[in-house]
Amino acid sequence: LTATTAYADSMWSFGGDLDANYALDAERMTVDIEPELTFSPAEGLNFVTSTELALWDDEFVADTTIEVMPTLEFELNYTMGGMDSVEYYAKTKYNLESNAREEINIGATFSF
């Protein structure tokens, strides 16, 4: 399931994903939500911030999820106008609980 994106001006958007999953062999039901805030100051350029939060793990866990500080994910991606099949990116995560930044990854994706 994907939430409807709301736009403020045309540079900011907010949306997210809600993932409900049942593992048959483990007999385990999980539900996670990943809200996402995107800033797009120019065509093809996006700054994305998101975090994944657990809501259900065979029981309601959203109350304990907020007791632990989340890990924020940051991504910058750029697609040139005439080359929609190539995306350049930089990604990292920051754990608010441990006050630590994870590895910064820089690369390109070619889609065909």
Beta strands, then each sheet from edge to edge (+ up, - down):
strand 1: 6-8
strand 2: 12-23
strand 3: 28-42
strand 4: 45-50
strand 5: 53-57
strand 6: 71-79
strand 7: 86-95
strand 8: 100-101
strand 9: 105-110
sheet 1: 1+ 2- 3+ 4- 6+ 7- 8+
sheet 2: 1+ 2- 3+ 5-
sheet 3: 1+ 2- 3+ 4- 6+ 7- 9+
end
